[in-house]
Amino acid sequence: MSNSTRIAKNTLFLYVRMFFIMLVTLFTSRVILEVLGVNDFGIYNVVGGVSSSFVFFSSALSNSTQRFLNFKMGENDMAGAKAVFNNSVLIYSAISAIVLLIGIPVGYWFVTHKLVIPEERMDAAIGVFFVTVFMFVATMMLSVYDSVLIARENMKCYAFVGVFDAVSKLAIVYALMLTEGDRLLLYAVLLCIVHLISKMIPAIVCMRKYEECKFALHYDKTLVRQLFSFIGWNGFGCAVWMINGQGINILINTFFGTVVNAANGIATQVTQAVNNFSVNFFTAVRPQIVKSFAAKDYEYFNKLVYASCRFSFYMTWMVCLPIMAKSDYILQLWLGNPPEYANKFVIWTLLFSAINVLTNPVWCAAQASGKIAKFIMIGSSVFLMAFPISWVMLSFGHEPTIVFQVMCVMRLAYLVTITKVLGGYIDFPLKRFLKNVTLPVLKVGASSALVVFYLAGFFSDNIHMLFLFVLITVLITGVFSYMIGMNSKERQMLKDKAMGILRKVRR
């Protein structure tokens, strides 16, 4: 019960952060598109994406460090947690140097020789590339402190940093509106500065507050080997994600140019805002999954994995469904004149997001078990097929939306594959996953979608009717989630929580 209370409290902090960030993101995206123009917005989306593609190194490192920190804390081994932190810093430093040596010449060649960019904007694109490479390296060096914050379940600081980042982006928008120079390059530089400050805040908090963050030059050969094993396999998995993410963006650029990249950038903004609903909940749950496995509390471990899969989907679907049903009007209301294909991109990327949230807890369960080599090798190989299949489809003349349809199908295949592989290592059979997760999710998703898309035709396109439609959709999805998406114990716990809140209100 104390763990559940902590999860609920941390989730509340993260949701306050998320709502504020989402509102700011929706406002700034429209202004940035107007200020930069469609072409420059598309250039930043594809060039900045090439530079930030190296972020899979950072993600692999952060995931590995957080897993080992959670495991040591689950065993109450603070000396081991200190060793994990110190050796992670050494590894981060070495890899940052390698990325600079290899990434800069390769990325520069790719931007100048392979991307479709108007000649008069090439200098600005190159400047954006170098700024984002610097931002990535600095981010990777400091991301170890993000791992500590999450492992320590300090979501209050995590939420504060997100709010600071959002407010700073409002300031960036204002600065761009006042300037007359090259706004694309200025936008990249200002974003870099804000991002670095946002990473420095957790570093300062962790160094002052947590004992494991006192750096000492201590090399542990065995621990480094274990970390590198996780980093290597995590890196492979993240590289596949990068190929299917930024690779798809490059395919769109190659076949259709920067204007369609701008449409993809809009869809990405929407999906990132929506993903926060499930990611925030999962961020609060993730440390408990690893710690419960380390403490050998396997019953609670399985319960958390199944529940976090389902509730992550319900939270995501509750937001995705009204946007998908009214995407055309929402984009017009938001952007005025959205780029071509933005509407279709938004619908398919939201569907992909709803599918993808089911994979996060399963991935976390694999990390907790430590058995990730076969898991990543087989699962990532299946998902990697999305890129060549998309390439072939575009070569045969299909519309750009085909790449997102392929991504959805391959992500479903990936989910089935990794669940089957994980069941070979721990007590996590595919049949039980299908019964406890897949079946309830399909019931909730299909039934709510049928009702909502039927009702959408009865609501005219104006702001008041849109708010009413969203409210009704959230209510419908919530009712279906409660009635057919939860088991009896979860429904009872939700009733008890609601009654407790009502009693407090009455007092």
C-alpha positions in Angstrom: 0.0 0.0 0.0 2.9 2.4 0.8 4.4 1.6 -2.6 1.1 2.3 -4.3 0.7 5.6 -2.4 4.2 6.6 -3.5 3.4 5.8 -7.1 0.1 7.9 -6.9 2.0 10.8 -5.3 4.8 10.8 -7.9 2.2 10.4 -10.7 0.4 13.6 -9.4 3.7 15.6 -9.6 4.3 14.4 -13.1 0.8 15.1 -14.3 1.0 18.7 -13.0 4.2 19.0 -15.0 2.7 17.4 -18.0 -0.4 19.6 -18.3 1.7 22.7 -18.1 4.2 21.5 -20.7 1.5 20.4 -23.0 -0.2 23.7 -23.0 3.0 25.6 -23.6 4.0 23.1 -26.4 0.8 23.5 -28.2 1.1 27.3 -28.1 4.8 27.5 -29.0 4.5 25.0 -31.9 2.0 27.2 -33.7 4.1 30.3 -33.2 7.4 28.6 -34.2 5.8 27.3 -37.4 4.6 30.9 -38.2 7.9 32.5 -37.3 10.3 30.1 -39.0 8.0 29.2 -41.9 7.2 25.8 -43.2 10.6 25.2 -45.0 12.8 26.2 -42.0 10.6 24.3 -39.6 11.0 21.2 -41.8 14.8 21.8 -42.0 15.1 21.9 -38.2 12.9 18.8 -37.9 15.1 16.7 -40.2 18.6 18.3 -39.5 18.1 18.5 -35.8 16.8 15.0 -35.9 20.0 13.8 -37.6 22.1 15.3 -34.9 19.9 14.1 -32.1 19.9 10.6 -33.6 23.0 10.0 -31.5 20.7 10.3 -28.5 20.3 6.5 -28.6 23.7 6.4 -26.8 22.4 8.6 -24.1 19.2 6.6 -23.7 21.2 3.3 -23.6 23.4 4.7 -20.9 20.6 6.2 -18.8 18.5 3.1 -18.9 21.5 0.9 -17.8 22.5 3.2 -15.0 18.9 3.5 -13.7 18.5 -0.3 -13.8 21.6 -0.9 -11.7 20.8 1.9 -9.3 17.3 0.6 -8.8 18.6 -2.9 -8.2 21.2 -1.8 -5.7 18.6 0.3 -3.8 16.2 -2.7 -3.9 18.9 -4.6 -2.1 19.7 -1.7 0.3 23.3 -1.6 -1.0 24.3 2.1 -1.0 28.0 1.3 -1.5 27.0 -0.6 -4.7 24.9 2.4 -5.8 27.9 4.7 -5.4 30.0 2.4 -7.5 27.3 2.4 -10.2 27.2 6.2 -10.3 31.0 6.6 -10.4 31.7 4.0 -13.1 28.7 5.3 -15.1 30.3 8.8 -15.2 33.6 7.3 -16.5 31.7 5.4 -19.2 29.7 8.5 -20.2 32.8 10.6 -20.6 34.6 8.0 -22.8 31.6 7.5 -25.1 31.0 11.2 -25.4 34.5 11.6 -26.8 34.0 8.8 -29.3 30.7 10.3 -30.4 32.3 13.6 -31.1 35.2 12.0 -33.1 32.9 9.9 -35.2 29.5 11.7 -35.2 30.7 15.1 -36.4 32.3 14.1 -39.7 29.7 11.5 -40.5 26.8 13.7 -39.6 28.3 16.7 -41.5 28.7 14.6 -44.6 25.1 13.3 -44.4 23.6 16.8 -44.0 25.6 18.3 -46.8 25.4 15.4 -49.3 22.2 13.3 -48.6 19.5 15.5 -47.2 17.2 17.5 -49.5 17.8 21.1 -48.3 17.4 24.4 -50.4 20.9 25.6 -51.3 20.4 29.1 -49.8 19.6 27.5 -46.4 22.5 25.0 -46.3 24.7 27.2 -44.1 21.9 27.6 -41.5 21.3 23.8 -41.6 25.0 23.1 -40.9 24.9 25.5 -38.0 21.8 23.7 -36.6 23.7 20.4 -36.9 26.7 21.6 -34.9 24.6 23.2 -32.2 22.5 20.1 -31.7 25.6 17.8 -31.6 27.0 20.0 -28.8 23.7 19.9 -27.0 23.6 16.1 -27.3 27.1 15.5 -25.9 26.5 17.9 -22.9 23.1 16.1 -22.3 24.7 12.7 -22.3 27.3 13.8 -19.8 24.6 15.0 -17.4 21.9 12.4 -18.0 23.4 10.2 -15.2 21.7 12.6 -12.7 18.3 12.0 -14.4 18.8 8.3 -13.7 19.5 9.1 -10.0 16.4 11.3 -9.7 14.1 8.6 -11.1 15.8 5.8 -9.1 15.3 7.9 -6.0 11.7 8.6 -7.1 12.2 12.3 -6.7 9.5 13.4 -9.1 9.1 16.8 -7.4 12.4 18.0 -8.8 11.7 16.2 -12.1 8.4 18.1 -12.4 10.1 21.4 -11.6 12.7 21.0 -14.3 9.9 20.3 -16.9 8.0 23.4 -15.9 11.2 25.5 -16.1 11.9 24.1 -19.6 8.4 25.0 -20.8 8.6 28.6 -19.4 12.0 29.0 -21.1 10.5 27.9 -24.4 7.9 30.7 -24.1 10.8 33.1 -23.7 12.4 31.7 -26.8 9.3 32.3 -28.8 9.2 35.9 -27.7 12.9 36.4 -28.6 12.3 34.9 -32.1 9.4 37.3 -32.7 11.6 40.3 -31.9 14.6 39.3 -34.0 15.2 40.0 -37.7 18.2 37.8 -38.3 18.5 34.1 -39.1 15.7 32.8 -36.8 16.4 29.1 -37.6 20.0 29.3 -36.2 18.9 31.5 -33.3 16.1 29.0 -32.4 18.7 26.1 -32.3 21.1 28.1 -30.1 18.5 29.2 -27.6 17.0 25.7 -27.3 20.5 24.4 -26.6 21.1 26.9 -23.8 17.7 26.1 -22.2 18.3 22.4 -22.5 21.7 22.6 -20.8 20.3 24.6 -17.9 17.5 22.0 -17.5 20.1 19.3 -17.2 22.2 21.3 -14.8 19.4 21.7 -12.2 19.1 17.9 -11.5 22.9 17.6 -11.4 23.1 20.3 -8.7 20.2 18.8 -6.7 21.7 15.3 -6.8 25.2 16.3 -5.9 23.9 18.2 -2.8 21.2 15.7 -1.7 22.3 12.1 -2.5 25.3 10.4 -1.1 25.8 8.1 -4.2 26.5 11.2 -6.3 29.8 12.1 -4.7 32.2 11.4 -7.6 35.4 9.5 -6.9 37.8 8.1 -9.4 37.1 4.4 -8.7 37.3 1.9 -11.6 35.5 -1.4 -10.9 36.3 -3.7 -13.8 33.5 -6.2 -13.1 30.9 -3.5 -12.7 32.1 -1.7 -15.9 31.8 -5.0 -17.8 28.2 -5.5 -16.5 27.3 -1.9 -17.4 28.9 -2.2 -20.8 26.9 -5.4 -21.5 23.7 -3.5 -20.7 24.8 -0.4 -22.6 25.7 -2.4 -25.6 22.4 -4.3 -25.9 20.4 -1.1 -24.9 22.4 0.8 -27.5 21.4 -1.8 -30.2 17.7 -1.5 -29.2 17.9 2.3 -29.2 19.7 2.4 -32.5 16.9 0.4 -34.1 14.4 2.9 -32.6 16.5 5.7 -34.0 16.6 4.1 -37.5 12.9 3.6 -37.5 12.3 7.1 -36.2 14.7 9.5 -37.7 15.3 7.1 -40.7 11.6 7.4 -41.5 12.0 11.2 -41.3 14.9 11.0 -43.8 12.9 8.8 -46.1 10.1 11.4 -46.1 12.7 14.1 -46.8 14.2 12.1 -49.7 10.9 11.2 -51.4 8.8 14.3 -50.6 11.0 17.2 -49.3 11.1 19.5 -46.3 7.4 20.6 -46.5 6.3 17.0 -45.7 9.0 16.9 -43.0 7.2 19.9 -41.5 3.9 17.9 -41.4 5.8 15.1 -39.6 7.2 17.6 -37.2 3.7 18.7 -36.3 2.6 15.1 -35.8 5.6 14.6 -33.6 4.7 17.6 -31.4 1.2 16.2 -30.9 2.3 12.7 -30.1 5.0 13.9 -27.7 2.3 15.9 -25.8 0.0 12.9 -25.7 2.7 10.4 -24.8 3.3 12.4 -21.6 0.1 11.0 -20.2 1.4 7.4 -20.2 5.1 8.2 -19.8 4.5 10.2 -16.6 2.5 7.3 -15.0 5.1 4.7 -16.2 8.0 6.9 -14.9 6.5 6.7 -11.4 5.9 2.9 -11.7 9.3 1.9 -13.3 11.5 2.1 -10.2 9.0 -0.1 -8.3 9.1 -2.8 -11.0 12.9 -3.1 -10.8 13.0 -2.9 -7.0 10.2 -5.5 -6.5 12.2 -7.9 -8.8 15.4 -7.2 -6.9 13.5 -7.9 -3.6 12.2 -11.2 -5.1 8.6 -10.1 -4.7 7.6 -11.7 -7.9 3.8 -11.5 -7.3 3.9 -7.8 -6.9 6.3 -7.6 -9.8 3.9 -9.3 -12.3 1.0 -7.3 -10.9 2.8 -4.0 -11.6 3.8 -5.0 -15.1 0.3 -6.1 -16.2 -1.4 -3.1 -14.5 1.1 -0.5 -15.9 0.6 -1.9 -19.4 -3.2 -1.6 -19.2 -3.4 1.8 -17.4 -0.7 3.3 -19.6 -2.9 2.3 -22.6 -6.1 3.7 -21.0 -4.5 7.0 -20.2 -3.0 7.3 -23.7 -6.2 6.2 -25.5 -8.3 8.6 -23.4 -6.3 11.5 -25.0 -5.7 10.0 -28.5 -9.3 9.1 -29.3 -10.9 12.6 -29.3 -7.9 14.0 -31.2 -8.1 11.2 -33.9 -11.8 11.7 -34.3 -11.6 15.5 -34.7 -8.0 15.8 -36.0 -8.8 17.9 -39.0 -10.7 20.6 -37.1 -8.2 20.6 -34.2 -5.2 21.1 -36.5 -7.0 24.0 -38.3 -7.9 25.6 -35.0 -4.4 25.2 -33.7 -2.3 26.0 -36.8 -4.7 27.9 -39.0 -3.2 26.4 -42.2 -1.5 23.0 -41.3 1.0 21.5 -43.8 -0.3 18.8 -46.2 -0.5 15.3 -44.7 -0.4 16.7 -41.1 -3.9 15.4 -40.4 -3.2 11.8 -41.6 0.2 11.8 -39.9 -1.3 12.8 -36.6 -3.9 10.0 -36.7 -1.5 7.2 -37.5 1.3 8.4 -35.1 -1.3 8.6 -32.3 -2.4 5.0 -33.0 1.3 4.0 -33.0 1.7 5.7 -29.6 -1.2 3.8 -28.2 0.3 0.5 -29.3 3.8 1.5 -28.1 2.9 2.2 -24.5 2.2 -1.5 -24.1 5.8 -2.3 -24.7 7.4 -0.1 -22.1 6.5 -2.1 -19.0 7.6 -5.4 -20.7 10.9 -3.8 -21.6 11.3 -2.7 -18.0 10.6 -6.2 -16.8 13.3 -7.6 -19.1 15.8 -5.0 -17.7 14.9 -5.9 -14.1 15.6 -9.6 -14.9 18.9 -8.8 -16.4 18.2 -11.1 -19.4 18.2 -8.6 -22.2 20.6 -10.0 -24.9 18.2 -12.4 -26.6 15.3 -10.1 -25.8 16.8 -7.2 -27.7 18.4 -9.2 -30.5 15.2 -10.9 -31.5 12.7 -8.1 -30.7 14.7 -5.3 -32.3 15.4 -7.4 -35.4 11.6 -7.7 -35.9 11.0 -4.0 -35.4 13.9 -3.0 -37.6 12.0 -4.5 -40.6 9.8 -1.4 -40.5 12.5 0.7 -42.2 13.2 -1.4 -45.3 9.5 -2.3 -45.7 8.7 1.5 -45.6 11.5 2.2 -48.2 10.0 -0.5 -50.6 6.5 0.9 -50.2 7.5 4.4 -50.9 9.6 3.2 -53.9 6.4 1.7 -55.3 4.7 5.1 -55.2 2.6 4.9 -52.0 1.7 8.1 -50.0 3.9 9.0 -47.0 1.3 7.8 -44.6 2.2 4.2 -45.5 5.4 4.5 -43.3 3.3 5.0 -40.2 0.9 2.2 -41.1 3.9 -0.1 -41.4 5.3 1.1 -38.1 2.0 0.2 -36.3 2.0 -3.3 -37.8 5.6 -4.0 -36.9 5.2 -2.6 -33.4 2.4 -5.1 -32.8 4.7 -7.9 -34.1 7.4 -6.6 -31.8 5.1 -6.7 -28.7 4.2 -10.3 -29.3 7.8 -11.3 -29.9 9.3 -9.7 -26.8 6.6 -11.1 -24.6 7.2 -14.6 -25.9 11.0 -14.2 -25.4 10.7 -12.8 -21.9 8.5 -15.8 -20.9 11.4 -18.0 -21.6 13.5 -16.4 -18.8 11.0 -15.5 -16.1 7.4 -16.5 -15.1 5.9 -14.3 -17.7 3.9 -16.5 -20.1 2.4 -15.1 -23.3 -1.0 -16.6 -22.6 -1.2 -14.8 -19.3 -0.2 -11.5 -20.9 -2.8 -11.9 -23.6 -5.5 -12.6 -20.9 -4.5 -9.9 -18.4 -3.4 -7.1 -20.9 -4.1 -7.7 -24.6 -7.8 -8.8 -24.2 -8.9 -5.9 -21.9 -7.0 -3.4 -24.0 -8.7 -4.6 -27.2 -12.1 -4.5 -25.6 -11.7 -1.0 -24.3 -10.0 0.3 -27.5 -12.5 -1.2 -30.0 -15.7 -0.5 -28.0 -14.8 3.1 -27.2 -13.6 3.9 -30.7 -16.9 2.6 -32.3 -19.0 4.8 -30.0 -16.8 7.9 -30.2 -16.3 7.9 -34.0 -20.1 7.4 -34.4 -20.8 10.3 -32.1 -18.2 12.6 -33.8 -20.5 13.3 -36.7 -23.1 14.8 -34.4 -20.7 17.5 -33.1 -20.2 20.6 -35.3 -16.8 22.2 -35.8 -16.7 25.0 -33.2 -14.7 25.4 -30.0 -17.7 24.9 -27.6 -18.8 21.7 -29.2 -15.1 20.5 -29.3 -14.8 20.9 -25.6 -18.1 19.0 -25.0 -17.0 16.3 -27.4 -13.6 15.8 -25.6 -15.4 15.7 -22.2 -17.9 13.1 -23.5 -15.1 11.0 -25.1 -13.0 11.0 -21.9 -16.1 10.0 -19.9 -16.9 7.2 -22.4 -13.3 5.9 -22.4 -13.2 6.1 -18.6 -16.4 4.1 -18.2 -15.3 1.4 -20.6 -11.9 1.2 -18.9 -13.6 0.8 -15.5 -16.2 -1.7 -16.6 -14.3 -4.0 -18.9 -10.7 -2.9 -18.6 -10.1 -3.5 -14.9 -10.3 -6.6 -12.7 -12.5 -6.7 -9.5 -9.7 -5.8 -7.2 -8.7 -2.7 -9.2 -12.3 -1.5 -9.3 -12.6 -2.0 -5.6 -9.4 -0.1 -4.9 -10.5 2.7 -7.2 -13.9 2.9 -5.3 -12.0 3.0 -2.0 -9.8 5.8 -3.2 -12.7 7.8 -4.5 -14.7 7.4 -1.2 -11.6 8.4 0.8 -11.3 11.6 -1.3 -15.1 12.3 -0.8 -14.8 11.9 2.9 -11.9 14.4 3.1 -13.9 16.9 0.9 -16.9 16.6 3.2 -14.8 17.4 6.3 
